[in-house]
Amino acid sequence: MVSGVSDFWDGFYAERDKVWSGRPNGALVREVSGLTPGTAVDLGCGEGADAIWLAARGWQVTGVDVSEVALARAARHAEAEGVAGRIEWQRLDLAEWAPDRQFDLVSAQFLHSPTELPRNRILEHAAAAVAPGGTLLIVGHESFPPWSRHPEPEEPLPTAAEVAAGLRLDQAGWDLDTVGSLEREVTGPDGQTARLADSVLRARRLGP
């Protein structure tokens, strides 16, 4: 199902011919490059850069987003890169997503929204979607850039350790491979720059 939140995101992507850089997220590249390709799901895939990068390296990818505009753009990019056959695009609202299968890699990159988003529930579902021996990668903002449309959070955004504890990944059944913070310089839509900190969590579900 696709809820009314799709109108917001379709409008967001329709404002520009290209919203993001077209390059994969740096944390994804760093954390996934050493993994053996298998099946992957990219939650909130946007214009598809991460999904396309994974597919080009042998992963069979499912890219999920609520925006029809973003997914159409992603599909065109995948076709141009010659990896369309390795990616399935799904349009749905992650607030209503419940996984019906498991993946070798579940990637959730910057699942934040100016609209209401049940992020904790989505991440719980993301953890449940990791196959035994598979990897969960969650990257999030620890602060928003000055030009962000996000409202000022009532509480500090969670660290990677707090996300891991909230999902009970620090208990039996998981190995925590990366739990930390990464600083990077970002460029805004009008060329302005800022330094931001991201939380990076990579966890491996232990086999049966």
N, C-alpha and C positions, 0 to 999 in steps of 0.2 A: 504494500500500500504506500501511497505518497500523500502526505498531509499538506496543509496550507503553507507549511514552512518552505515548501519548494518555490513558492512565489518570491520569497525574499531572496533565496539563493539564485534563482534564475535571473532576477533583476540585478543582483550583484555581479554575476558573470557577464551579463549583457552590457554592462557599462563600458567594457573594454574588449577589444579583440583578443587580448591576452592578459590575464590577471597575474599569473605567476611567471616565474623565470623560464619554465620549461626544463629546468634541471632537477634531478632527484634531490630529496632532502639529504643533507650531509650526514646526519646521524644514521639514516637508513643505509647509505653506502658504507659507512664505517662499520656498522654492527652486523650487516648481512653478507658482506663480500666473502667471508670465509665459510658460509654455510653451503651445504649441498643443496642444489635446486630441487624443488618438489612442487607442491601446491601452495598457493599463497592467496590471501585475501587482503586487499587494501581498503580500509574503512575510511570513508570520506575522501575518495580518490581525486576529487576535483578535476583538473584538466589532464590528469593521467600520467604525470611525469614519473612518479614512483612506480606505478604499474608497468609502464613501458620499459623502464630501466630493469625491473625484475624480469620481465618477459625476454628482454634481449640477452639475459644471462641464463636462460634456460628454465625459468619458473613458469608454471601454468597458473595464471593469475585471474582472480575475480576482483574487479574494481567496482566498488559500491559508492554511490553518491545520490543525493536527493535532487540534484539539479540536472534537468534535461539538457540545458545549454552547455554545462560543463562536460557532461558525458558525450554529447555529440562532438564537441571539440576534442575530447580525449580519443574518441574512436578515429577521427581524422588523423590525429598525430600518430596513433598506433599503425594505421594503414601506411602512412608516409615512411615510418621507420621499419616497415616490413615485419611487424610482430602481431598483427591483428589476429592471427590464428591462435595465438597463445593467451589471449585475454578475452574474458567474458565480462561485459559491462552490465551492471544491474542498477536500476533506478529504484531506490526505496529510501524511506526515512529511517535513519538508524535508531530513532526513538521507538520504532515499532519492529526493529530487527531482532529475530531470535534465530540463531544459527541452526541449520538442519543437517550440517555436516561438519567435519573437522579438517583443519589445514595444517601443513607443515610449518607455515609462517602466517601469523596474524599481525598485521601492521596497522597501528592507529597513530597517525601523525597529526598532532595539533588539532585534536577534537575539541575545539572551543567554538562558541557561537554567540553572536549578539542576541539571537533569539533563544528561547528556552530550550535547553538540551539536557536530558538526563544522563550526563556523562558517566557517572559512576555505574549506572545500570548497563550502559553500553559496554563499558570496559569489563564488567563482570561477564557479559555475554562473549566478549572477545576472548577472555581467558578460557571460557568453556569451549570455545571453538578451536583450541590448540590441540592437535593430535599428540598422543604419547611420543616423546622424543622431539616434538616440535618446539617452535620458538614464538614467544609473544614479545613484540616490540612496541612500546608506548613512549612517544615523545610529546612533550607538552610545553607550553610557555610557563615560565615562573613569573613573568611579568609581560604585559602587553606593550607594544610600541606606542609612542606618543600619538601617532595618527590612527590608532585602532578605533574601530566603531564599537568595540566591546565596552559595556559599562564598567565602571570601576568596581572590582569585586569586593563584596562585603568582608571576605576573609582572604588571606594570602593564598595564591594558587599553590596546589600541593607540590611538594618535592617528589622525586622518584621514590625515595624511601617511604614516604607517606602513601603514595599510590600502591606500592608493593604491600604495605601493611593492610591497607584498606581492602585489597583483593585477596588477602591471606596468602600471598605468594611467598612469604617468609616462613611458611609452615611446610610440613612434609609434602612431598609430591612435586616440588619445584626446586630448581637450582637458579639462583640469582647470579647472572653473569655480569651484568652492568647495572649499577645503581648510582647515578651521579648527576652532575650538573655540567652543562657545556655552555661557554660564552661564545657569541658570534656577533658579527656586525651585519646589520640588515639595512636594506634600502627601501624607502617608502615609495608610494605611487608618484610623488612629485620630486623624487630624487633626494629627499632628506634621509639622513642616516641615524642609526642608533645602535647601541650595544645592548644585547639582550641575553638573558640566561634561560636555557632550556633544561627541563628535566628529561633524563634518558634512562629508561628501564628496559632491560632485556632479560627475559627469564625463559628457562627451558623446562618444559613439562617432562618429568621422569617417565620412563617406559613402564609397562605393566610388570 
